[in-house]
């Protein structure tokens, strides 16, 4: 007599997973509906955003190129210099280059001043009323501090005008 150990699953027996047809069709239709809904919203241009917190401080800013290659940051209300950006000074100059490029593309040269907005929830927004563009600066982490310091920066002495400081003849 032979003693063969029998396994609980014989080699001829295959386990099959049977999924009922009704739920499989329902899941497929739900996935297709989800993809089509997302595509419809994206293609419609509808922007779904969280409402902005109220503004607690707004400062209107202008940016001017200087002959020495620096960019002067001006308080738009007083026309006084807030800061000078030299060299690359990365983040602020990069953001402003992008916004200036968009203004140029739309044929808006200087246009209204940019608005730097501090919100009640701690967020910081740079808005361009000329193009409708806005940049939520908190998305850039610690780089947002470069703009935040411009909110409360005191104005410096106005930049000398061409010919200013030259002695005049009596």
Backbone torsions as a table, in degrees:
resi	resn	phi	psi	omega
1	UNK	NA	133.4	-177.7
2	UNK	-95.8	143.8	178.9
3	UNK	-111.1	95.9	175.4
4	UNK	-97.5	130.4	174.5
5	UNK	-80.8	129.4	179.4
6	UNK	-98.4	133.8	178.0
7	UNK	-87.1	153.4	-179.6
8	UNK	-65.5	-22.8	177.8
9	UNK	-117.4	118.1	179.9
10	UNK	-82.3	153.7	-179.3
11	UNK	-59.8	-23.0	-179.0
12	UNK	-84.6	-10.8	-177.5
13	UNK	-97.4	125.0	179.0
14	UNK	-113.2	131.6	175.6
15	UNK	-78.1	132.8	177.4
16	UNK	-123.1	136.2	175.2
17	UNK	-96.0	121.0	-178.6
18	UNK	-109.0	118.5	177.5
19	UNK	-102.7	127.6	179.3
20	UNK	-60.1	140.2	-174.2
21	UNK	-63.3	-39.3	-178.0
22	UNK	-59.3	-55.6	179.0
23	UNK	-62.8	-33.6	178.7
24	UNK	-64.1	-42.8	177.9
25	UNK	-66.6	-41.3	-179.8
26	UNK	-62.7	-42.8	179.1
27	UNK	-64.7	-42.7	179.2
28	UNK	-62.3	-45.4	178.8
29	UNK	-63.7	-38.2	178.3
30	UNK	-64.3	-42.0	177.4
31	UNK	-63.5	-44.6	179.2
32	UNK	-62.8	-43.7	178.7
33	UNK	-61.4	-40.9	179.0
34	UNK	-63.1	-46.8	-179.9
35	UNK	-63.2	-43.3	179.0
36	UNK	-65.4	-37.3	178.4
37	UNK	-64.7	-45.4	178.7
38	UNK	-63.2	-43.2	179.7
39	UNK	-62.7	-40.9	-179.7
40	UNK	-63.2	-42.5	179.5
41	UNK	-66.4	-43.9	-179.5
42	UNK	-63.2	-44.9	-176.5
43	UNK	-74.4	-23.7	-179.5
44	UNK	-75.2	-16.2	-179.3
45	UNK	82.7	1.9	178.3
46	UNK	-66.7	126.1	-178.6
47	UNK	-105.8	121.5	179.3
48	UNK	-102.2	112.3	-178.4
49	UNK	-132.5	155.5	173.2
50	UNK	-71.5	142.8	179.4
51	UNK	-63.7	142.7	179.4
52	UNK	-72.5	143.6	171.9
53	UNK	-70.4	157.5	179.9
54	UNK	-61.1	149.1	177.8
55	UNK	-76.6	134.0	176.1
56	UNK	-104.8	-20.4	177.2
57	UNK	-156.1	136.9	176.8
58	UNK	-130.9	133.4	175.1
59	UNK	-128.7	125.4	178.3
60	UNK	-84.6	129.5	-175.7
61	UNK	-125.0	145.7	170.0
62	UNK	-123.0	153.0	179.8
63	UNK	-126.6	129.9	-179.0
64	UNK	-128.6	136.4	173.6
65	UNK	-75.0	140.2	178.6
66	UNK	-109.1	156.8	-179.1
67	UNK	-59.8	-28.2	-178.9
68	UNK	-83.1	5.4	178.6
69	UNK	93.7	-9.2	178.5
70	UNK	-76.2	162.9	172.5
71	UNK	-115.6	122.8	178.3
72	UNK	-88.3	133.2	174.1
73	UNK	-99.6	120.7	-175.1
74	UNK	-114.6	142.4	169.2
75	UNK	-73.1	118.8	-173.8
76	UNK	-65.5	-29.2	-179.3
77	UNK	-70.5	-44.3	-176.2
78	UNK	-99.4	-19.1	-176.2
79	UNK	76.8	6.4	-178.0
80	UNK	-88.1	151.1	-178.2
81	UNK	-73.7	132.5	175.1
82	UNK	-97.2	-42.8	-175.3
83	UNK	-156.6	162.5	173.6
84	UNK	-123.3	130.5	178.6
85	UNK	-106.2	121.0	-177.8
86	UNK	-110.0	156.7	177.2
87	UNK	57.7	-141.6	-179.4
88	UNK	-82.1	-33.9	-174.4
89	UNK	23.8	51.2	-179.8
90	UNK	4.4	-86.5	-163.1
91	UNK	-64.4	-53.1	-176.6
92	UNK	-61.2	-46.4	-179.7
93	UNK	-63.9	-40.2	179.6
94	UNK	-63.1	-45.2	178.7
95	UNK	-63.0	-44.5	-178.0
96	UNK	-68.3	-34.4	176.1
97	UNK	-61.2	-42.5	178.8
98	UNK	-62.4	-44.2	179.2
99	UNK	-67.9	-38.7	178.4
100	UNK	-65.6	-38.2	178.4
101	UNK	-62.1	-41.1	179.1
102	UNK	-66.4	-38.9	176.5
103	UNK	-62.4	-44.3	-179.1
104	UNK	-63.8	-41.3	179.6
105	UNK	-60.9	-35.0	-179.4
106	UNK	-90.3	1.6	178.6
107	UNK	78.1	20.1	177.7
108	UNK	-105.2	109.8	-177.2
109	UNK	-76.8	-86.5	-177.7
110	UNK	-87.7	-47.8	176.4
111	UNK	57.9	-170.5	179.3
112	UNK	-67.5	162.3	-180.0
113	UNK	-66.0	155.4	173.2
114	UNK	-75.4	152.6	178.9
115	UNK	-115.8	124.4	174.3
116	UNK	-101.2	118.7	-170.1
117	UNK	-120.3	122.3	171.8
118	UNK	-95.5	131.9	-175.9
119	UNK	-107.6	160.3	-177.1
120	UNK	-60.3	-27.2	-179.1
121	UNK	-89.3	8.6	177.8
122	UNK	91.1	-4.0	180.0
123	UNK	-78.9	156.4	-178.1
124	UNK	-128.4	130.2	-176.6
125	UNK	-126.4	137.0	171.4
126	UNK	-108.7	122.3	-174.9
127	UNK	-119.5	141.4	175.6
128	UNK	-115.1	99.4	-179.2
129	UNK	-61.1	-23.8	-178.3
130	UNK	-70.1	-32.9	-176.8
131	UNK	-115.6	-12.7	-176.6
132	UNK	82.4	0.5	179.7
133	UNK	-76.6	151.2	175.2
134	UNK	-145.1	149.2	179.1
135	UNK	-126.6	121.6	175.2
136	UNK	-84.6	103.7	-169.0
137	UNK	-70.6	-22.3	179.9
138	UNK	-64.4	-17.9	176.9
139	UNK	-64.3	-17.8	-176.3
140	UNK	-101.5	16.8	174.7
141	UNK	58.3	-133.6	-175.0
142	UNK	-62.5	-20.1	178.4
143	UNK	-63.0	-24.7	-179.9
144	UNK	-61.3	-24.8	178.9
145	UNK	-61.2	-28.6	179.0
146	UNK	-61.7	-35.8	176.5
147	UNK	-82.8	-37.3	-177.7
148	UNK	-57.7	-36.9	-179.2
149	UNK	-66.9	-22.2	178.9
150	UNK	-73.9	-20.6	-179.5
151	UNK	-62.1	-44.1	-174.8
152	UNK	-110.9	6.8	-178.1
153	UNK	-63.9	132.8	176.8
154	UNK	-70.5	154.2	177.1
155	UNK	-76.8	147.4	177.4
156	UNK	-94.8	176.6	174.4
157	UNK	-59.7	142.5	179.3
158	UNK	-60.0	146.3	178.5
159	UNK	-63.8	139.4	-179.5
160	UNK	-63.0	140.5	176.4
161	UNK	-76.4	160.7	178.3
162	UNK	-58.5	127.6	178.6
163	UNK	87.0	-7.5	-179.8
164	UNK	-71.2	147.3	178.3
165	UNK	87.4	-6.2	178.0
166	UNK	-82.9	141.3	179.5
167	UNK	-63.3	142.4	178.0
168	UNK	-101.9	152.1	178.5
169	UNK	-83.3	136.1	178.6
170	UNK	-69.5	NA	NA
